Amino acid sequence: MCPLLERYPASGNFALRLWAERSTALGGFEPMSFGAGQLLLGPDGGLEYRFPGGDADAAFYRVRADAKPR
């Protein structure tokens, strides 16, 4: 899988687009939204996505960079 990079011709900058999904049963993943204040830079320079865990006893998450989930 290759990340989907978008280039802005006017500035020459690139954008790395990410999508997050959540499931409580390893199937039927639902999209998660990135909200204001949830994306932070960690002390090591990594990108952190902070979100509530929800009410389920267990949950599964996946992050995609190849294409927006359907």
Residue frames as qw, qx, qy, qz and C-alpha x, y, z in Angstrom:
[[0.000, 0.887, 0.461, 0.000, 0.00, 0.00, 0.00],
 [0.418, 0.191, 0.003, 0.888, 1.30, 3.39, -0.94],
 [0.039, -0.586, -0.435, 0.682, 0.21, 6.57, 0.80],
 [0.312, 0.757, 0.471, 0.328, -1.96, 8.94, -1.18],
 [0.343, -0.426, -0.040, 0.836, -0.02, 12.17, -1.55],
 [0.313, 0.851, 0.402, 0.127, -1.59, 15.26, -3.04],
 [0.484, -0.111, 0.072, 0.865, 0.61, 17.98, -4.45],
 [0.122, 0.892, 0.315, -0.299, -0.42, 21.60, -4.50],
 [0.668, 0.442, 0.211, 0.560, 1.10, 23.03, -7.69],
 [0.030, 0.931, 0.035, 0.361, 1.00, 26.67, -6.56],
 [0.436, -0.817, 0.350, -0.143, 3.14, 26.03, -3.46],
 [0.520, 0.455, -0.720, 0.059, 4.86, 22.76, -4.33],
 [0.362, -0.323, 0.711, -0.509, 3.77, 21.37, -0.94],
 [0.455, -0.074, -0.855, -0.238, 2.44, 17.87, -0.45],
 [0.601, -0.322, 0.301, -0.667, -0.38, 16.65, 1.78],
 [0.209, 0.059, -0.975, 0.050, -0.45, 13.19, 3.34],
 [0.624, -0.245, -0.088, -0.736, -4.08, 12.18, 3.77],
 [0.096, 0.078, -0.952, 0.280, -5.04, 9.71, 6.50],
 [0.656, -0.311, -0.264, -0.635, -8.31, 8.01, 7.44],
 [0.089, -0.201, 0.872, -0.438, -9.12, 6.20, 10.68],
 [0.675, -0.200, -0.474, -0.528, -11.76, 3.51, 11.21],
 [0.279, -0.278, 0.749, -0.533, -13.14, 1.67, 14.25],
 [0.700, -0.115, -0.578, -0.403, -14.92, -1.65, 14.73],
 [0.544, -0.451, 0.527, -0.471, -16.10, -3.55, 17.79],
 [0.888, 0.008, 0.430, -0.163, -16.15, -6.94, 16.03],
 [0.376, -0.351, 0.671, 0.534, -13.32, -6.92, 13.45],
 [0.234, 0.380, 0.747, 0.493, -15.80, -6.25, 10.71],
 [0.019, -0.844, -0.488, -0.223, -17.99, -3.43, 9.57],
 [0.450, -0.215, -0.155, 0.853, -15.44, -0.72, 10.26],
 [0.056, 0.918, 0.393, 0.019, -16.96, 2.73, 10.71],
 [0.446, 0.553, -0.084, 0.699, -15.12, 5.93, 9.79],
 [0.459, -0.641, -0.330, 0.519, -13.77, 8.11, 12.59],
 [0.239, 0.907, 0.121, 0.326, -13.55, 11.88, 12.27],
 [0.552, -0.017, -0.247, 0.796, -10.50, 13.94, 13.09],
 [0.160, -0.912, -0.366, -0.097, -11.70, 16.88, 15.19],
 [0.144, 0.808, -0.246, 0.516, -10.08, 20.11, 16.22],
 [0.393, -0.677, 0.492, -0.382, -7.64, 19.53, 19.06],
 [0.959, -0.120, 0.237, -0.102, -7.40, 15.76, 18.47],
 [0.834, 0.398, -0.058, 0.377, -4.33, 15.90, 16.24],
 [0.353, -0.905, 0.225, 0.072, -1.16, 16.87, 18.07],
 [0.591, 0.569, -0.520, 0.236, 2.57, 16.65, 17.61],
 [0.863, -0.466, -0.153, 0.120, 4.13, 14.38, 20.21],
 [0.367, -0.850, 0.313, 0.210, 7.42, 15.17, 21.95],
 [0.625, -0.205, 0.623, 0.422, 9.22, 12.82, 19.54],
 [0.129, 0.367, -0.436, -0.811, 7.80, 14.63, 16.49],
 [0.020, 0.221, 0.941, 0.256, 5.19, 11.95, 15.76],
 [0.401, -0.243, -0.237, -0.851, 1.60, 12.78, 14.95],
 [0.039, 0.147, 0.895, -0.420, -0.84, 11.81, 17.72],
 [0.429, -0.331, -0.462, -0.702, -4.58, 11.31, 17.23],
 [0.035, 0.029, 0.782, -0.621, -6.35, 11.45, 20.60],
 [0.514, -0.217, -0.448, -0.699, -9.94, 10.19, 20.70],
 [0.622, -0.285, 0.463, -0.564, -12.45, 8.78, 23.21],
 [0.080, -0.207, 0.972, 0.072, -12.47, 4.99, 23.56],
 [0.580, -0.137, -0.492, -0.635, -16.23, 4.51, 23.45],
 [0.690, -0.336, 0.329, -0.550, -18.46, 2.21, 25.49],
 [0.919, 0.164, -0.333, -0.129, -17.46, -1.18, 24.00],
 [0.805, -0.522, 0.258, 0.111, -15.35, -3.63, 26.02],
 [0.599, -0.208, 0.518, 0.574, -13.04, -4.09, 23.03],
 [0.482, 0.827, 0.081, -0.279, -12.49, -2.20, 19.81],
 [0.722, 0.027, 0.414, 0.554, -10.28, -2.52, 16.76],
 [0.140, 0.888, -0.031, -0.438, -8.80, 0.38, 14.86],
 [0.718, 0.166, 0.391, 0.551, -7.12, 0.84, 11.53],
 [0.022, 0.800, -0.102, -0.591, -5.48, 3.79, 9.88],
 [0.725, 0.423, 0.445, 0.311, -5.32, 4.05, 6.13],
 [0.115, -0.686, 0.223, 0.683, -3.15, 6.21, 3.95],
 [0.329, 0.019, 0.772, 0.544, -3.83, 4.56, 0.59],
 [0.183, -0.328, -0.536, -0.756, -7.40, 5.63, -0.22],
 [0.428, -0.169, 0.325, -0.827, -10.50, 6.87, 1.55],
 [0.185, 0.133, 0.965, -0.128, -12.58, 3.93, 2.83],
 [0.269, -0.273, -0.591, -0.709, -15.93, 3.41, 1.12]]
